[in-house]
Amino acid sequence: MRAIRVAPLALLGASALTLLAPSAAHAAPDGATSTFNPTITPSVIAPGGRVTLGAGGCTGETTVTSGIFDTTTIPSGSTTATATIDTDARRGAVYAVTFACGSTGTSRNVNLTITGGATSTPTPTPTTVPTASSTALVPGGVRGGLGGSSGAIDTVEVAAGAALVATAAAGALYFARRRTADRRH
């Protein structure tokens, strides 16, 4: 009878261990875990705008490359640098920005979206009155749909989800049988 009580706890412990284990997707080439977490602020920008590139978790020099700005280096000891987006960047496009951490050899991609509408803010002069910025819409409509659910499948997340479902099913079955057995006695 004791084995029946211990089994759900062992299953729950194994599931928790699976969930808390470091993700293989964040492992460095040498097998150590990597905390390298690159960022772009803002993640949506107009052509000609400036973005701040962040290299959190990289202790060495980080090289940042993309087709919409010049290659930028975040020096060792610093966590950020800025880059100016090319003025001919295609509006409404999403560009991949590659961050390569020199200290770990880890490389990660972050998406950068170029705004879809043209914006203009007139510069006030003594003879003109400042006006509100105007926005011209680019034909084509909104790209809606999957809401972020598309992309690469992360096997670690799928395994963790399956473990949670299996744990919930096993727990429900255990308590349902236990309740039925208690009613018979």
Secondary structure, DSSP 8 states (H G I E B T S, - for coil): -HHHHHHHHHHHHHHHHHHHS--GGGB-TTS-B---EEEEESSEE-TT-EEEEEEET--S-EEEEETTEEEEEE-TT--EEEEE--TT--TT-EEEEEEEETTT--EEEEEEEE-SSEEE-----TTS-----EEE--TT----SSTT--S---HHHHHHHHHHHHHHHHHHHHHHHHHHHHHH-
